[in-house]
Each structure stands twice: as structure tokens, then as C-alpha cells.
Amino acid sequence: MVRHLLPSYATMEQIALGGRVQRYLVERAKEGDRVAFNELAPALGDRLYSVAHRILRNRDLAGDVTQQTLVKVWRDLPTLRDVDRFDGWAYRLVVNASFDALRMRRGRQPHLTLLDSDVTTPDVQLSVADRDQLDRGFERLSPQHRAVLVLTYYLEYSAPEVAAVLDLPIGTVRSRLHYAKRAMRAALDADRRAALDAGGWA
Amino acid sequence: MIPERDFDQVMRAWVDDGEEMLPQRYVHLALDEVAQTQQRAARSTLIEELTNRFQGVAQPLAVAGMVVLAVVAVTLAGAPWLIGEVPRPSPTATASATPTPSTSALATAGEITGDDLRRITFADTEILMGLDPVSSLEGRAALQTGLRSSRPAFDPSGFVDARYDEFRGLANHDARNPAVIGTYALLLDSVGAAEAAYRFLVDEHESSEGWGLEPDTAFQEALGDESVSYQGPAYERGEATIFLWRTDRLVLIAFGVEDTSPLQPLSVARRMDGQLR
């Protein structure tokens, strides 16, 4: 998984090269090579941050979580037996750190701040209202349901891949995805119904 | 209603809409800390990996092993309860959190006394591989386990005794997210009282004033005389997998929360239920 290791215009050859470079750096860092880890950290940090930011919906919290996770990746890397599973392993660490952060934050702050929406997407234009409703629907989900949505839609992981990252049975992943999608869809549909109703009265 | 394909596109667009660059200061802070941090030795990993790898196999094997042992015990000892002599379990009235491996099945649910509850809620250490007992509650103090703190106290008619035990440990390989298993047994003086208590607890799990869970069909597990299972946020401890059932005068719960595999409470529930048959 090198989706975020290289720019979006990277060719297949560059992506393959990126994968080989990452593997080499991971193997070196696993052997205790700090220089290799320093090379690995910026791109890895971006990928972990992207996931943390989407689960947590908060820039500062995601930064803190990613920083902690990078240190944990370094510390625990010798315990990773299969270097080919590095991506899933690292994502698992950042997802778990995000869960911890949400747990600690719960009780101190009733609502997390919504994601700053200053990036537009080329394929589907979302209205501000739709985005707000999705943000609110997401905020109501448990951390576990959020993680399944992010891994599925952002990393485009299949259910078995999500199950491997979260260490869950595939059936549980599917049921969580179903529940989370239903909740998000309900949030969106409620907003659209409200808009229709408002139009009808106008 | 948005068509499924469009909804997936909307979700992708929405989830793509976010930051993808970690601010440099966090990278620098992380690398400063890395410079001061020793890596963990790979040796401890091997043990953890083995634990993880065999966790799924060990539980069924442990159950199978217990069945074999029980058959051998019946063969060698002549199964006294089959000829009318009811085995007396050793009294275990203290709330000590020390595991007591169960070596024999309890007679039948109808013959259970309050002293037997600990043997029911304390699942075998093989089943709870990697988990240690961390807390216990007895008597009426255990009754409120699993209820929302805002709910009225649970005081079932016909109450005899109750027990709750909790186990925690590193069944998964991330030390910061331990697995947690809870076991609960409530003994009433009649089947009718147990049926009423079971219905009350079902309602507590399903009603909007309670945990608002829907019965889960992922596990088609028939436990005891009547049973139900749930998966979802509960007990104010995140995602839970819960098995609730009634056997004769007993109402039982086995659940897993936090980073516990759903199969683990299932194994514990089967083992608890198996003791009573």
C-alpha cells in the first residue's frame, strides 16, 4: 500500500519503486538503523496522519497521535515478523492510538471540532449541508465504526484487509460497516428530506 | 433515498476531503524522541506472536481437552451423579481474584447453590489464555453489573446470590488495548423468578433507556433455555460482544469489551453453559 507514499501522478513503475524503497527502509530500521527510519518517517507520518485525521476529525489531536505512533513504530519494529505486513501493522497502531485519544478526550470535551473542509474533490461535489450532515453523523459513531469507514473508503481496503488491521473477524467488520453506512446514510437522507420539506413550504 | 453506488461515491468524496500532510513539527518531535528511544527486543515478540497465533486454536482445543478429560473422569470414577449422588463443589465464598481451574462439570442448573457461582463465572485459565482476574463482585453488589448507572437498582424477586468476575490481559498484541472479559451469574429461587430477571436484563440491553442494542444474529448460538446475543457499544466501555442467557434458575452473561475478539466471550459463554448441562 503505497497510495500516499508518492504523488498522485506517479507511474506504476514509480509506485513499484516506492514499495521497494519502503521495504528496504523498513528492513533497515527493523535492524536498528535510525537513519533509515528518519528517511521513512516523513512519508509514513503523512499516511498515518491522514488516517488519524479522518478518524479524529481534529488536526492537533491527529498530529499528537501520529507523533506518538511514529515513536511506537520505531520502538516496536523489531517485533514485526513479516515486513510485508508493515502497512497494516502501522495502521493498526495509529488506529489504536486514535481510539485511546478519543477515550481520553471523551468526558473532557463533549464534541470534537469538525474537520476543516478546505479541500474540494474532483469527482463528486458535496454541498456544504451534505458535508455538515456527514460530519455530524460521523461524530456520533463509535471510534470502532469510524475506523472501519475510514479504512474502507479512504484506504480502499477490503473487508479482509480491514479485519487484519483491526484484528477482528471479517463478519464483525462487515456488520460494523453496514451499521456505520446506515448511520451515515440516515444523516444524509435526513438532511435532504429537510431540504425538500423546506422547499415545499417556500 | 440515495442509490448505493452514489452513496459510496459520496462517502469517498467526503472521506477524501481532509489533510494528508503531517505538519513538520510533529515529524521533528517524533524523530527527536526516536533518537532517545531504544527498540524493543524481538524475543518478547516471539512469545506474543505464538500467543496470538495459537489463540484461536487453543480455545477449541482447550474445550475439546476438557471434554476428553470429563469422559475419562466419568469412565474412571463411575460418574457418581449418574447414580444419584450429587457432587459437592468446594465452597468458594471469598471474593479473591485467584483462578480456580474447574476440573469437573457442575451437576445440573437446578441443583446449583450460591457457592457454585464462582465456579461458573471463573472460566478455566485455558479458555482465558492471556487474561488475568482483576475484580470480583458478590451478592447484591454484583446485581448492578451491566446496567446503566442512571437506571434504578435491579432487585429481582427470588434473589439467592450473584457473582461478577472480570478478566483483563494482553490477548491481542497491542499492550495499550487489552482484552477484557466479564462473566456474570445470577441465581434465583425459582424458574419463574429467573425468567422474569432474564426478561428484565434483555429489556435493559435493548430498550432506549438501557443500552439500545439490537439482538445480533452473527452468532447462532443456542445457550441454556433461552438466549440472546448483542454486538455494539455498551457498558460505557466501547464496542461489546454480549451473550445473555437463562438456564433453569440461573441468568448468565459473558461479554467482551475493548480490544477483545468476539470469539473469546463466545468461548467463555459456551464453557459456562457447558458446565450446567
Chai-1 contact restraints between the chains, C-beta under 6 A:
chainA,res_idxA,chainB,res_idxB,connection_type,confidence,min_distance_angstrom,max_distance_angstrom,comment,restraint_id
A,G32,B,Q39,contact,1.0,0.0,6.0,A-B,restraint_1
A,N38,B,L31,contact,1.0,0.0,6.0,A-B,restraint_2
A,A41,B,V27,contact,1.0,0.0,6.0,A-B,restraint_3
A,A41,B,L31,contact,1.0,0.0,6.0,A-B,restraint_4
A,P42,B,V27,contact,1.0,0.0,6.0,A-B,restraint_5
A,G45,B,L22,contact,1.0,0.0,6.0,A-B,restraint_6
A,G45,B,V27,contact,1.0,0.0,6.0,A-B,restraint_7
A,D46,B,E20,contact,1.0,0.0,6.0,A-B,restraint_8
A,D46,B,M21,contact,1.0,0.0,6.0,A-B,restraint_9
A,D46,B,L22,contact,1.0,0.0,6.0,A-B,restraint_10
A,Y49,B,L22,contact,1.0,0.0,6.0,A-B,restraint_11
A,S50,B,E20,contact,1.0,0.0,6.0,A-B,restraint_12
A,H53,B,G18,contact,1.0,0.0,6.0,A-B,restraint_13
A,H53,B,E19,contact,1.0,0.0,6.0,A-B,restraint_14
A,R54,B,G18,contact,1.0,0.0,6.0,A-B,restraint_15
A,G63,B,P23,contact,1.0,0.0,6.0,A-B,restraint_16
A,G63,B,Y26,contact,1.0,0.0,6.0,A-B,restraint_17
A,T66,B,L22,contact,1.0,0.0,6.0,A-B,restraint_18
A,T66,B,Y26,contact,1.0,0.0,6.0,A-B,restraint_19
A,Q67,B,Y26,contact,1.0,0.0,6.0,A-B,restraint_20
A,Q67,B,L29,contact,1.0,0.0,6.0,A-B,restraint_21
A,Q67,B,A30,contact,1.0,0.0,6.0,A-B,restraint_22
A,L70,B,A30,contact,1.0,0.0,6.0,A-B,restraint_23
A,V71,B,A30,contact,1.0,0.0,6.0,A-B,restraint_24
A,V71,B,E33,contact,1.0,0.0,6.0,A-B,restraint_25
A,V71,B,V34,contact,1.0,0.0,6.0,A-B,restraint_26
A,V71,B,T37,contact,1.0,0.0,6.0,A-B,restraint_27
A,W74,B,V34,contact,1.0,0.0,6.0,A-B,restraint_28
A,R75,B,T37,contact,1.0,0.0,6.0,A-B,restraint_29
A,R75,B,Q39,contact,1.0,0.0,6.0,A-B,restraint_30
A,R75,B,R40,contact,1.0,0.0,6.0,A-B,restraint_31
A,D76,B,R40,contact,1.0,0.0,6.0,A-B,restraint_32
A,P78,B,Q39,contact,1.0,0.0,6.0,A-B,restraint_33
A,P78,B,R40,contact,1.0,0.0,6.0,A-B,restraint_34
A,P78,B,A42,contact,1.0,0.0,6.0,A-B,restraint_35
A,T79,B,R40,contact,1.0,0.0,6.0,A-B,restraint_36
A,T79,B,A42,contact,1.0,0.0,6.0,A-B,restraint_37
A,T79,B,T45,contact,1.0,0.0,6.0,A-B,restraint_38
A,R81,B,E49,contact,1.0,0.0,6.0,A-B,restraint_39
A,N96,B,D174,contact,1.0,0.0,6.0,A-B,restraint_40
A,N96,B,N177,contact,1.0,0.0,6.0,A-B,restraint_41
A,L115,B,G18,contact,1.0,0.0,6.0,A-B,restraint_42
A,S117,B,D17,contact,1.0,0.0,6.0,A-B,restraint_43
A,V119,B,D17,contact,1.0,0.0,6.0,A-B,restraint_44
A,T121,B,A13,contact,1.0,0.0,6.0,A-B,restraint_45
A,T121,B,D16,contact,1.0,0.0,6.0,A-B,restraint_46
A,T121,B,D17,contact,1.0,0.0,6.0,A-B,restraint_47
A,V124,B,Q9,contact,1.0,0.0,6.0,A-B,restraint_48
A,V124,B,V10,contact,1.0,0.0,6.0,A-B,restraint_49
A,V124,B,A13,contact,1.0,0.0,6.0,A-B,restraint_50
A,L126,B,A13,contact,1.0,0.0,6.0,A-B,restraint_51
A,L126,B,W14,contact,1.0,0.0,6.0,A-B,restraint_52
A,L134,B,W14,contact,1.0,0.0,6.0,A-B,restraint_53
A,S142,B,P233,contact,1.0,0.0,6.0,A-B,restraint_54
A,Q144,B,E239,contact,1.0,0.0,6.0,A-B,restraint_55
A,Y153,B,M11,contact,1.0,0.0,6.0,A-B,restraint_56
A,Y153,B,R12,contact,1.0,0.0,6.0,A-B,restraint_57
A,Y153,B,V15,contact,1.0,0.0,6.0,A-B,restraint_58
A,Y154,B,V15,contact,1.0,0.0,6.0,A-B,restraint_59
A,D167,B,N172,contact,1.0,0.0,6.0,A-B,restraint_60
A,G171,B,A218,contact,1.0,0.0,6.0,A-B,restraint_61
A,T172,B,P262,contact,1.0,0.0,6.0,A-B,restraint_62
A,R185,B,F7,contact,1.0,0.0,6.0,A-B,restraint_63
